[in-house]
Amino acid sequence: MCGIIGIVSGTAVADRLVDGLRRMEYRGYDSAGICVIHDGALVRRRAEGKLANLVSVLRDDPADGVIGIAHTRWATHGAPTASNAHPHATSEVAIVHNGIIENFKELRAELAGEGRAFESETDSEVVAHLISSRIEAGDTPQDAVRAVLPRLRGAFALAITFRAHPDLLIGARLGSPLVVGHGASENGGEMFLGSDALALAPLTQRITYLEEGDWVIVRRGSAQIFDAQGRETVRAVQPSGASAAAVEKGNYRHFMQKEIFEQPTVVAQTLSSYLRREDNSVALPQFDFDISNVRRLTIVACGTSYYAGMVAKYWFEQFARVPVDIDVASEFRYREPVLEEGGLALFISQSGETADTLAALRHCKSEGQVIAVVVNVPTSTMAREADLLLPTHAGPEIGVASTKAFTCQLAVLAALAAHMAVKKGLLDRKAEAEIVGHLLEAPAALNAALHHDDDIAAMAPLIAPARDVLYLGRGQDYPLALEGALKLKEISYIHAEGYASGEMKHGPIALIDDDVPVVVIAPSGPLFEKTVSNMEEVRARGGKVVLISDATGLEQAGEGCLATIEMPVVHPLIAPLVYAIPVQLLAYHVALVKGTDVDQPRNLAKSVTVE
């Protein structure tokens, strides 16, 4: 994840900006840069690679100034080069940006039509040009930002500095965190912007967490905050408690809640590492085997990662026409699996250290399989032992019940399945572009799903008294049913089971009575009518149905349900990512009603390093 820091002060800021970047190296990055205002000019220094390269540039060519912004970048749009590194600037404005500007192509075309020239391949640079265009037309910085923010679609945290205003920073956030730091008041004071409290820990312990849609005007000694509707508002100043080893919840009550709401941003960041928007194609990291020769795929994982693999099985078989075996890691070796020559073994893990999965990986390696791993920690053991490393970019996941790691895993697996299909000649360029286009719609759809948080919270008391809950789904929604049941078990301690909808009548229907809620995951589409038939079997026996569907599905089958949860209409490819949101939120809010320990549920650990 990219990192942002900004400082407005009365003393030189370059060294402190670099120190702030150093504290955010854990996020992962491949270039870095700073911009300060000096003698009425924007002075930028940027470097590809590690922070030491930027330090070397600054040593040879210092950047003096008492106000500035800085950034560590993980390449998304465009290669990790100095010209693509942040800050991006025009003659009037410099910006740093975390997140994704989804409509950057349209904005870039509009700006190019006005004669504006771009020096990078990034989506972020359009923001600098949009604001600069308003400034050059006579707007104040505040008016320019106020006009531009509504034009940006996607997820972003922004820090902006203005050549003609050497006492002013403006920050904004939508779907990506940004905090304001309040410094000492001596000598006129100083203020800070940062991606999180950790970035500002040595500079201040007094933090204001901006809320979704907020933007802020920062001057020495003051911060003026506006909400998403442009109304001036007040946000609390609170002690951060951050240290180099801390990860903060911000305004959220629990890490799990925070991580659920981070999903639009982290899924966007993950997809941007695997998809090229310039030509709507899939681009994987370099590897030294021919994926078109893969004749069989073996997927191995545990827990939530296993359910991500179950979803991926549908994709690999549908798009790449490769037969897929999928196993729980703890059982894999003990069934003495037949591993054919030319096979690819794919391991999925958040930590990259799970003992069962690591043991299975080493078994497959000893049997001559090519090893690929989807992992959230690129320095982990599994990552180091893989032939093909496919990192997710979910960032640190503190909550024991996995949320954002799951959806990022799905994003990577969908890209891999599409890439394999392309290499096997089963998808032409048009079909590949269509798949990429649908994947790029996922972050916005995740944002839309999160808008139903209050509705799900309101219905949680209907589920919390239950001793047993069943989840049903068909096709790729079946793994979502399993995942929903797991989430409810993990954090609310309610017994829950997930079933393929059509299997309900083959045994589990005996459990149905009016004390057993049944959560049905059923987006409208080819399988909807069959799922509704299974739902009616439940209702005929007194079962209470919670239907999760889109507006079309709810119109057809929502009447008479205990509760309904409406999701946006999405392409089936991204439905598993989107429908993960309501099952996560339902588990979270039921756990709140029951008063359990959401982030550290009993008997569970984040990374299981014993068999």
C-alpha positions in Angstrom: 0.0 0.0 0.0 1.3 3.5 -0.8 2.2 5.9 1.9 1.6 9.6 2.3 3.1 12.3 4.5 2.7 16.1 4.4 4.2 18.8 6.7 3.5 22.5 7.0 6.0 24.1 9.3 8.3 27.0 10.0 11.4 24.9 9.7 12.9 22.6 7.0 10.8 19.6 6.3 12.7 17.4 3.8 14.5 15.2 6.4 11.3 14.6 8.3 9.4 13.8 5.2 11.9 11.1 4.4 11.7 9.8 7.9 8.0 9.6 7.6 8.4 7.6 4.4 10.8 5.3 6.2 8.1 4.5 8.7 5.8 3.4 5.9 8.2 1.1 4.2 6.3 -1.9 5.6 3.5 -1.1 3.2 5.6 -2.2 0.2 6.7 0.3 -2.5 8.9 0.5 -5.5 9.6 4.3 -5.8 9.5 7.4 -3.6 9.5 11.1 -3.8 9.1 14.4 -2.1 8.0 17.9 -3.2 8.6 21.2 -1.3 8.0 24.8 -2.0 11.1 26.9 -2.2 11.5 30.5 -3.4 8.1 30.4 -5.0 8.7 27.2 -6.9 7.7 23.5 -6.6 10.8 21.5 -6.0 10.5 17.8 -6.6 12.9 14.9 -6.0 11.9 11.4 -7.0 13.7 8.0 -7.3 12.9 4.5 -8.5 13.5 1.7 -6.1 14.2 1.8 -2.4 14.2 4.9 -0.2 17.9 4.9 0.0 17.9 6.0 -3.7 15.8 9.0 -2.8 18.1 9.8 0.1 21.0 9.7 -2.4 19.2 12.0 -4.8 18.5 14.5 -2.0 22.1 14.3 -0.8 23.3 15.4 -4.2 20.5 17.8 -4.9 18.8 19.0 -1.7 15.3 20.3 -1.5 14.9 23.1 1.0 11.5 24.2 2.1 9.2 24.5 5.2 6.2 22.9 3.6 6.1 19.7 1.6 4.5 16.3 0.7 6.0 12.9 0.2 5.0 9.5 -1.0 6.0 5.8 -1.3 4.5 4.3 -4.4 3.6 0.7 -5.3 3.3 0.7 -9.0 -0.3 0.4 -10.3 -0.7 2.5 -13.5 2.6 2.6 -15.2 6.0 1.0 -14.4 8.0 1.8 -11.2 10.0 4.6 -12.8 11.1 8.0 -11.5 8.7 9.7 -14.0 5.8 7.7 -12.6 6.8 8.2 -9.0 4.8 10.7 -6.9 4.5 13.6 -6.3 3.0 14.6 -9.6 3.0 18.2 -10.4 2.2 21.0 -12.8 3.6 24.5 -12.7 1.0 25.4 -10.0 0.1 22.2 -8.0 1.7 19.1 -6.7 -0.2 16.0 -5.4 0.4 12.6 -3.8 -2.3 10.0 -4.1 -3.2 6.6 -2.6 -6.0 4.6 -4.3 -7.4 4.4 -7.8 -9.0 7.0 -10.0 -11.4 4.8 -11.9 -12.4 7.4 -14.5 -8.9 8.6 -15.2 -9.1 7.7 -18.9 -12.0 10.0 -19.6 -10.5 12.8 -17.5 -7.2 12.4 -19.2 -8.7 12.5 -22.6 -10.6 15.7 -21.6 -7.5 17.4 -20.3 -5.5 16.3 -23.4 -8.2 17.9 -25.6 -7.5 21.1 -23.7 -3.8 20.9 -24.6 -2.5 19.7 -21.3 0.6 17.4 -21.5 1.2 14.5 -19.2 4.6 13.3 -18.1 3.6 10.0 -16.5 1.5 6.9 -17.2 -0.4 7.1 -13.9 -4.0 7.7 -13.1 -3.0 10.1 -10.3 -1.5 12.8 -12.6 -5.0 13.8 -13.8 -5.8 15.1 -10.3 -2.9 17.5 -10.5 -4.0 18.8 -13.9 -7.7 19.1 -13.0 -6.8 21.2 -9.9 -4.2 23.2 -11.8 -6.7 24.0 -14.6 -9.0 25.5 -12.0 -6.2 27.5 -10.3 -5.1 28.9 -13.6 -8.7 30.0 -14.3 -8.7 32.0 -11.1 -10.0 29.7 -8.5 -8.6 29.7 -5.0 -7.1 26.4 -3.9 -10.1 25.7 -1.7 -12.6 26.3 -4.6 -10.5 24.3 -7.0 -10.4 21.2 -4.8 -14.1 21.6 -3.9 -14.9 21.6 -7.6 -12.6 18.7 -8.6 -13.3 16.1 -5.8 -16.8 15.3 -7.0 -15.4 14.5 -10.5 -13.2 11.7 -9.2 -14.6 8.2 -9.2 -12.8 5.5 -7.2 -10.9 5.5 -3.9 -8.4 8.1 -2.9 -6.4 9.8 -0.2 -4.8 13.0 -1.5 -2.3 15.6 -0.2 -2.0 18.7 -2.3 0.4 21.6 -2.2 0.2 24.9 -4.1 3.1 26.9 -5.5 1.5 30.3 -4.8 0.4 29.3 -1.3 3.5 28.2 0.7 1.5 28.0 4.0 -1.2 25.6 2.8 -1.8 21.9 2.4 -5.2 20.4 1.4 -6.0 16.7 2.1 -9.0 14.6 1.0 -10.1 11.0 1.5 -12.6 8.7 0.0 -12.2 5.0 0.6 -8.5 5.4 1.6 -7.4 6.6 5.0 -5.9 9.9 5.8 -5.2 11.5 9.1 -4.4 15.0 10.3 -1.6 15.5 12.9 -1.5 18.4 15.3 2.0 19.6 16.1 3.4 21.9 18.8 2.0 25.5 18.9 5.4 27.2 19.4 6.6 29.6 16.8 3.3 29.5 14.9 2.8 25.8 15.1 3.1 23.0 12.5 0.6 20.5 11.1 0.8 17.1 9.3 -1.0 14.8 7.0 -0.4 11.1 6.9 -1.7 7.8 5.6 -2.1 6.7 9.2 -1.0 7.5 12.7 2.1 5.4 12.4 3.4 7.6 9.7 3.2 10.6 12.1 4.1 8.8 15.3 7.5 10.6 16.1 6.0 14.0 15.0 2.9 14.1 17.0 0.6 12.0 19.2 -2.4 14.3 18.6 -4.4 12.9 15.6 -7.6 13.7 13.8 -9.0 10.8 11.7 -10.8 12.1 8.6 -14.0 10.4 7.9 -15.2 9.1 4.5 -15.6 11.9 2.1 -13.9 14.5 4.3 -11.4 17.1 3.0 -9.2 19.4 5.0 -7.4 22.7 4.7 -4.2 22.6 6.7 -2.2 25.6 7.8 0.4 26.1 10.5 -1.6 25.7 13.7 -5.0 24.9 12.2 -7.1 22.4 10.3 -10.4 23.3 8.7 -12.4 20.2 7.8 -15.3 19.8 5.4 -17.5 16.7 5.1 -18.6 15.0 1.9 -21.4 17.6 1.4 -18.9 20.5 1.7 -20.1 21.5 5.1 -17.5 22.7 7.6 -17.4 20.1 10.4 -15.4 19.3 13.5 -13.6 16.0 14.0 -12.1 15.0 17.4 -8.5 15.4 18.2 -7.4 12.3 20.0 -4.1 10.7 21.2 -2.8 8.3 18.6 -0.9 5.9 20.8 1.0 5.0 17.7 4.5 3.5 17.7 6.6 1.9 15.1 5.0 -1.4 16.1 1.4 -0.2 16.2 -1.4 -0.5 13.6 -4.4 1.8 14.4 -8.1 1.2 14.1 -8.8 4.9 13.5 -12.4 5.8 13.9 -13.5 2.2 13.7 -14.6 0.2 16.7 -12.7 -3.0 15.7 -10.0 -4.0 13.3 -12.4 -6.3 11.6 -14.8 -3.4 10.9 -11.9 -1.3 9.6 -10.7 -4.1 7.3 -14.1 -4.7 5.9 -14.4 -1.1 4.9 -10.9 -1.0 3.5 -11.8 -3.6 0.8 -12.7 -1.2 -2.0 -9.2 0.4 -1.7 -7.2 -2.8 -1.2 -9.0 -4.7 -4.0 -8.4 -1.8 -6.3 -4.7 -1.7 -5.4 -4.4 -5.5 -5.8 -6.2 -5.5 -9.2 -4.0 -2.6 -10.4 -0.9 -4.8 -9.9 -2.3 -7.4 -12.3 -4.4 -5.5 -14.8 -3.2 -2.9 -17.4 -5.9 -0.3 -17.9 -4.1 1.1 -20.9 -5.2 -1.9 -23.0 -7.4 -3.8 -20.6 -5.1 -6.8 -20.4 -3.8 -9.0 -17.6 -0.2 -8.7 -16.7 1.4 -11.2 -14.2 4.8 -11.0 -12.6 7.6 -12.5 -14.5 8.1 -16.3 -14.2 10.2 -18.9 -16.0 7.7 -21.6 -16.9 5.1 -21.8 -19.7 1.7 -21.5 -18.1 0.0 -22.6 -21.3 1.4 -26.1 -20.8 -0.3 -26.6 -17.4 -2.5 -29.6 -17.7 -3.9 -29.8 -14.2 -4.2 -27.4 -11.3 -4.0 -28.4 -7.6 -5.2 -25.8 -5.2 -4.4 -26.1 -1.5 -5.4 -23.8 1.4 -7.0 -23.6 4.8 -10.1 -21.8 6.2 -11.2 -18.7 4.3 -8.3 -19.1 1.8 -9.7 -22.5 1.0 -13.1 -21.0 0.1 -11.3 -18.5 -2.1 -9.8 -21.5 -3.9 -13.2 -23.1 -4.2 -14.5 -20.0 -6.0 -11.4 -20.0 -8.2 -12.0 -23.6 -9.2 -15.1 -22.4 -11.1 -13.0 -19.7 -12.9 -10.1 -21.9 -13.9 -12.4 -24.6 -15.3 -14.7 -22.1 -17.0 -12.2 -19.8 -18.6 -9.0 -21.9 -18.9 -10.6 -25.3 -19.2 -8.0 -26.8 -16.8 -9.2 -29.6 -14.5 -8.8 -28.5 -10.9 -8.4 -30.4 -7.6 -8.8 -28.5 -4.4 -7.8 -29.7 -1.0 -7.8 -28.6 2.6 -4.1 -28.3 3.4 -4.3 -30.4 6.6 -5.7 -33.4 4.6 -3.8 -33.0 1.4 -0.7 -35.1 2.0 -2.5 -37.8 3.8 -4.6 -38.9 0.9 -1.5 -39.6 -1.2 -2.6 -37.4 -4.1 -1.6 -38.3 -7.6 0.4 -35.3 -9.0 0.8 -35.5 -12.7 3.8 -34.2 -14.6 3.2 -30.7 -15.9 0.9 -29.8 -13.0 0.7 -26.4 -11.3 0.2 -26.4 -7.5 -1.4 -23.2 -6.2 -1.2 -22.3 -2.5 -3.3 -19.6 -0.9 -2.5 -18.0 2.5 -2.8 -14.6 4.1 0.4 -15.0 6.2 2.4 -17.3 4.0 3.4 -19.2 7.2 0.5 -21.5 7.8 2.1 -24.8 8.8 -0.4 -27.2 7.0 -0.2 -25.2 3.8 3.6 -24.9 3.9 4.0 -28.6 4.4 1.7 -29.3 1.5 3.7 -26.9 -0.6 6.9 -28.7 0.2 5.3 -32.0 -0.6 4.3 -30.8 -4.1 7.7 -29.3 -4.7 9.3 -32.7 -3.9 6.9 -34.2 -6.4 8.1 -31.9 -9.2 5.1 -29.6 -9.4 5.5 -25.9 -10.3 4.6 -23.9 -7.2 2.5 -20.7 -7.2 1.5 -18.9 -4.1 -1.2 -16.2 -3.5 0.0 -14.5 -0.3 -0.4 -11.2 1.6 3.1 -11.2 3.1 5.6 -11.2 0.2 8.6 -11.8 2.5 7.0 -15.0 4.0 8.3 -18.5 3.8 5.8 -19.6 1.2 6.6 -16.5 -0.9 10.3 -17.3 -0.8 9.8 -20.9 -1.8 7.5 -20.3 -4.7 8.2 -20.4 -8.5 5.5 -17.8 -9.0 4.7 -15.2 -6.3 1.3 -13.6 -6.6 1.1 -11.1 -3.8 -2.2 -9.6 -2.6 -2.0 -6.0 -1.5 -4.4 -6.1 1.4 -2.0 -4.5 3.9 -1.7 -5.8 7.5 -4.8 -7.7 8.5 -5.1 -7.6 12.2 -8.6 -9.1 12.8 -8.4 -12.8 13.2 -11.5 -13.4 11.0 -10.2 -12.7 7.5 -12.0 -10.2 5.4 -10.0 -8.0 3.1 -7.4 -10.8 2.5 -10.2 -13.0 1.1 -11.5 -10.5 -1.4 -7.9 -9.6 -2.5 -7.2 -13.3 -2.9 -10.3 -13.6 -5.2 -9.1 -10.6 -7.2 -5.7 -12.2 -7.8 -7.2 -15.6 -8.6 -9.6 -14.1 -11.2 -6.7 -12.4 -12.9 -4.6 -15.6 -12.9 -7.5 -17.6 -14.4 -8.0 -15.0 -17.1 -4.2 -14.9 -17.8 -4.1 -18.7 -18.1 -7.0 -18.7 -20.5 -5.3 -16.1 -22.7 -2.1 -18.0 -22.8 -4.0 -21.2 -23.7 -5.6 -19.4 -26.6 -9.1 -19.7 -25.1 -9.7 -15.9 -24.7 -9.1 -13.5 -27.6 -8.2 -9.9 -26.9 -11.9 -8.8 -26.9 -12.9 -11.4 -24.4 -9.8 -10.6 -22.2 -10.7 -6.9 -22.3 -14.3 -7.7 -21.2 -13.1 -9.7 -18.3 -10.6 -7.0 -17.2 -13.4 -4.4 -17.6 -15.6 -6.4 -15.2 -12.8 -6.8 -12.7 -12.2 -3.1 -12.7 -15.8 -2.5 -11.8 -15.3 -4.5 -8.5 -14.0 -1.6 -6.2 -17.0 0.6 -7.0 -19.4 -2.3 -6.5 -17.8 -3.1 -3.1 -18.3 0.5 -2.1 -22.0 0.2 -3.0 -22.3 -3.0 -1.0 -20.8 -1.2 2.1 -23.6 1.4 1.9 -26.0 -1.2 3.3 -24.0 -1.5 6.6 -26.8 0.2 8.6 -29.5 -2.1 7.2 -27.5 -5.1 8.1 -26.8 -3.8 11.6 -30.5 -3.3 12.1 -31.4 -6.9 11.2 -28.6 -8.5 13.3 -30.8 -8.7 16.4 -33.0 -11.1 14.4 -30.2 -13.5 14.0 -28.3 -13.2 17.2 -30.7 -15.3 19.4 -30.3 -18.3 17.1 -28.4 -21.4 18.1 -28.1 -22.6 14.5 -27.9 -20.8 11.2 -27.7 -22.3 7.7 -26.3 -20.6 4.6 -27.3 -21.6 1.0 -25.8 -20.8 -2.4 -25.5 -22.3 -5.8 -22.5 -22.3 -8.2 -19.8 -20.0 -7.1 -22.2 -18.7 -4.4 -21.8 -22.1 -2.6 -18.3 -21.2 -1.4 -19.7 -17.9 -0.2 -22.3 -19.8 1.8 -19.4 -21.7 3.4 -17.5 -18.5 4.1 -20.6 -16.8 5.6 -21.1 -19.7 7.9 -17.4 -19.7 8.9 -17.5 -16.0 9.7 -20.6 -16.3 11.9 -19.0 -19.3 13.8 -15.7 -17.5 14.2 -16.8 -14.3 15.9 -20.3 -14.9 17.2 -20.0 -18.5 18.3 -23.3 -19.4 16.7 -23.3 -22.9 15.1 -23.6 -22.3 11.3 -23.2 -24.4 8.3 -23.1 -23.7 4.6 -24.6 -25.9 1.9 -25.0 -26.1 -1.8 -28.7 -25.1 -2.3 -29.6 -28.2 -4.2 -28.2 -30.4 -1.4 -30.6 -29.0 1.2 -33.2 -31.6 0.4 -30.7 -34.4 0.9 -30.4 -34.2 4.6 -30.0 -30.7 6.1 -33.7 -29.9 5.5 -34.4 -32.0 8.6 -32.9 -29.2 10.7 -35.4 -26.6 9.5 -37.8 -25.1 11.9 -38.9 -21.6 12.9 -35.9 -21.2 15.2 -33.3 -21.7 12.4 -32.6 -18.7 10.2 -31.5 -19.6 6.6 -29.3 -17.1 4.8 -29.7 -17.5 1.0 -27.1 -15.9 -1.3 -28.7 -15.6 -4.7 -27.9 -12.9 -7.2 -30.3 -12.8 -10.1 -29.2 -14.8 -13.1 -29.3 -18.3 -14.6 -29.3 -20.1 -11.2 -31.7 -17.8 -9.4 -34.9 -19.7 -10.0 -33.5 -23.0 -8.9 -32.1 -21.3 -5.7 -35.5 -19.7 -5.0 -37.1 -23.2 -5.3 -34.8 -24.4 -2.6 -35.6 -21.3 -0.5 -39.3 -22.1 -0.9 -38.7 -25.6 0.5 -37.2 -23.9 3.6 -40.2 -21.5 4.0 -42.7 -24.3 3.5 -41.3 -25.9 6.7 -41.4 -22.7 8.8 -37.8 -21.7 8.1 -36.9 -17.9 8.4 -35.2 -16.8 5.2 -32.7 -13.9 4.9 -32.3 -13.3 1.2 -29.2 -11.6 -0.1 -29.8 -10.6 -3.8 -29.9 -7.6 -6.1 -33.0 -5.5 -6.7 -34.3 -7.8 -9.4 -33.9 -10.9 -7.2 -35.6 -9.2 -4.2 -38.5 -8.0 -6.3 -39.1 -11.6 -7.5 -38.5 -13.5 -4.2 -38.1 -11.0 -1.3 -41.7 -11.0 -0.1 -42.2 -13.0 3.1 -38.6 -13.1 4.1 -37.4 -12.5 7.6 -35.1 -9.9 6.1 -33.5 -8.9 2.8 -30.2 -7.4 1.9 -29.9 -5.6 -1.4 -26.6 -5.8 -3.4 -25.7 -3.9 -6.6 -26.3 -5.6 -9.9 -22.9 -6.9 -11.0 -21.4 -9.3 -13.5 -21.2 -12.9 -12.2 -17.4 -12.8 -12.3 -17.2 -10.3 -9.5 -20.3 -11.4 -7.6 -18.2 -13.4 -5.1 -16.2 -10.3 -4.2 -19.3 -8.2 -3.8 -21.4 -10.8 -1.9 -18.5 -11.3 0.6 -19.4 -7.9 2.0 -22.9 -8.7 3.4 -21.8 -12.0 4.9 -18.9 -10.3 6.6 -21.0 -7.4 7.9 -23.8 -9.8 9.1 -21.3 -11.8 11.1 -19.7 -8.6 12.5 -23.0 -7.1 13.6 -24.4 -10.3 15.1 -21.2 -10.6 17.1 -21.7 -7.0 18.4 -25.2 -7.9 19.5 -23.9 -10.9 21.3 -21.0 -9.0 22.9 -18.2 -11.3 21.8 -14.6 -10.4 21.1 -14.7 -9.5 17.5 -11.0 -9.1 16.8 -9.7 -11.9 19.0 -12.3 -14.6 19.1 -11.7 -17.4 21.5 -9.4 -20.3 20.6 -8.3 -18.7 17.3 -5.1 -17.3 16.1 -4.3 -15.1 13.0 -1.6 -17.4 11.6 -1.6 -21.0 12.5 2.0 -22.2 12.5 1.4 -25.7 14.0 -0.2 -28.7 12.3 
